[in-house]
């Protein structure tokens, strides 16, 4: 009987490790799951969060912290995006900063993470991190590139950031997919046909 109980405990411990979220906000840190046992923590200061509400979501917020803009969206099980979530985010970002062009300079993918570097209007760099889980989306814009570079090095130890880093925050990012859903219909009730 003891072997059975030990096997059951081991099974539940494995399930618990696998079910941990890929992203979480804890106190003054952003926490990212690298693998089942490893997490990367990024300290943040001057945090300003706004809870976002929509009938299609269970939980959502935007966060601003120094040079980071983040939007977390957790939709209900019967809700689906009307197109690709990352595409909606990029379009809203471009509109929000009044950009004429967003040229993709780099794209890296690892499990539930996408790392993208954009040159905006041939003037400055924006780093975007997209994290996806079942019914959860996290979009991060990193103006200086520190989070982008350090998080990506957890997946690729030989990664070298080869773009010019912005010295200061140059734009005030204040936009939200959830806030704009009523006007733009980003997500809707999924019909169970």
C-alpha positions in Angstrom: 0.0 0.0 0.0 2.9 2.4 0.8 4.3 2.0 -2.8 0.9 2.9 -4.2 0.6 6.0 -2.0 4.2 7.1 -2.9 3.4 6.6 -6.6 0.2 8.7 -6.3 2.1 11.5 -4.4 4.8 11.5 -7.2 2.1 11.6 -9.9 0.3 14.6 -8.2 3.7 16.4 -7.7 4.4 16.0 -11.4 1.0 17.3 -12.4 1.4 20.3 -10.0 4.8 21.2 -11.6 3.3 20.9 -15.1 0.2 22.9 -14.3 2.1 26.0 -12.9 1.4 29.0 -15.0 4.0 30.2 -17.5 3.7 33.8 -16.2 2.7 35.3 -12.9 3.0 38.6 -11.1 4.2 38.3 -7.5 4.9 41.4 -5.3 7.5 43.4 -7.3 8.5 40.6 -9.7 7.4 39.2 -13.0 7.9 35.4 -12.8 8.3 33.3 -15.9 8.3 29.5 -16.1 11.3 28.2 -18.1 10.8 24.5 -17.5 9.0 22.3 -14.9 11.6 23.2 -12.2 13.1 26.6 -13.3 11.6 30.1 -13.1 13.1 33.4 -14.2 12.2 36.4 -12.0 12.5 40.0 -13.2 12.2 42.8 -10.6 10.0 45.7 -11.5 9.4 49.1 -9.8 6.9 52.0 -10.1 4.1 49.6 -10.8 0.7 50.8 -11.9 -2.0 48.2 -12.6 -5.5 48.6 -14.0 -8.0 45.8 -13.8 -9.8 45.4 -17.1 -13.4 44.2 -17.4 -15.3 42.6 -20.2 -18.2 40.1 -20.3 -15.9 37.6 -22.2 -13.1 37.5 -19.7 -12.5 35.9 -16.3 -9.5 38.1 -15.3 -7.6 40.8 -17.0 -5.3 43.7 -16.2 -2.7 46.0 -17.7 0.5 46.8 -15.9 3.0 49.6 -16.4 6.4 49.5 -14.6 9.2 51.7 -15.7 9.9 50.6 -19.3 7.4 47.7 -19.3 3.8 47.6 -20.6 2.0 44.3 -20.0 -1.5 43.0 -20.6 -2.8 39.8 -19.1 -6.0 38.3 -20.4 -7.7 35.1 -19.1 -10.8 34.3 -21.1 -13.6 32.0 -20.2 -13.6 28.4 -21.6 -16.3 29.0 -24.2 -14.7 32.2 -25.5 -12.5 32.3 -28.6 -10.5 35.0 -30.4 -11.9 36.2 -33.7 -8.3 36.1 -35.2 -4.8 35.6 -33.9 -4.4 37.3 -30.5 -0.8 38.4 -31.2 -1.9 40.0 -34.5 -4.7 41.9 -32.7 -2.1 43.1 -30.2 0.4 44.2 -32.8 -2.3 46.2 -34.7 -3.5 47.9 -31.5 0.1 48.7 -30.5 0.9 50.2 -33.9 -2.3 52.3 -33.7 -1.6 53.4 -30.1 1.8 54.7 -30.9 0.8 56.2 -34.2 3.4 54.3 -36.1 3.7 54.3 -39.8 5.8 51.2 -39.9 6.6 48.2 -37.7 9.4 46.2 -39.3 10.1 42.8 -37.8 13.8 42.4 -37.1 13.8 39.2 -35.0 11.5 36.4 -34.1 12.3 33.6 -31.7 9.9 30.9 -30.5 10.3 28.6 -27.5 7.4 26.4 -26.2 4.8 28.9 -25.0 6.9 32.0 -25.7 7.4 34.3 -28.8 10.1 37.0 -28.8 9.8 39.7 -31.4 11.9 42.8 -32.1 10.4 45.6 -34.1 11.9 48.8 -35.6 9.3 51.5 -35.4 9.2 54.1 -38.1 13.0 53.6 -38.7 13.6 55.4 -35.4 13.5 53.1 -32.4 13.2 49.5 -31.2 10.3 47.8 -29.4 10.7 44.4 -27.9 7.6 42.3 -27.7 7.2 39.1 -25.6 4.0 37.0 -26.2 3.2 34.2 -23.8 0.2 31.9 -24.3 -1.5 29.2 -22.3 -4.9 27.6 -22.5 -7.3 30.6 -22.3 -4.5 32.9 -21.2 -2.5 35.5 -23.1 0.2 37.7 -21.9 1.6 40.5 -24.1 4.7 42.5 -23.0 6.3 45.5 -24.6 9.8 46.1 -23.3 11.1 49.5 -24.4 14.7 49.1 -23.2 15.2 45.4 -24.0 16.5 44.2 -20.6 13.6 41.8 -19.8 13.5 40.6 -23.5 17.2 39.8 -23.6 17.5 38.2 -20.1 14.4 36.1 -20.4 15.4 34.9 -23.9 18.8 33.9 -22.6 17.0 31.4 -20.3 15.9 29.5 -23.5 19.0 30.1 -25.6 22.2 30.5 -23.5 24.2 31.7 -26.6 21.7 34.5 -27.5 23.2 37.9 -28.2 21.0 40.9 -28.4 22.2 42.8 -31.5 20.0 45.8 -31.6 20.5 49.3 -30.3 18.9 49.7 -26.8 16.7 52.7 -26.2 18.2 54.9 -23.4 14.9 56.1 -21.9 11.2 55.5 -22.1 10.2 57.4 -25.2 6.5 56.6 -25.5 3.7 56.3 -22.9 2.0 53.0 -23.6 -1.5 53.0 -22.3 -3.7 50.7 -24.3 -5.7 47.4 -23.8 -7.2 44.8 -26.0 -9.9 44.2 -23.3 -10.7 47.9 -23.1 -11.1 48.0 -26.8 -13.0 44.8 -27.3 -16.5 46.4 -27.3 -15.4 48.6 -30.3 -13.2 46.1 -32.1 -14.6 42.6 -31.3 -11.4 40.8 -30.5 -13.1 37.9 -28.9 -16.6 36.4 -28.7 -18.7 33.5 -27.5 -17.6 30.3 -29.2 -20.5 28.3 -30.7 -20.4 24.6 -29.8 -21.5 23.2 -33.2 
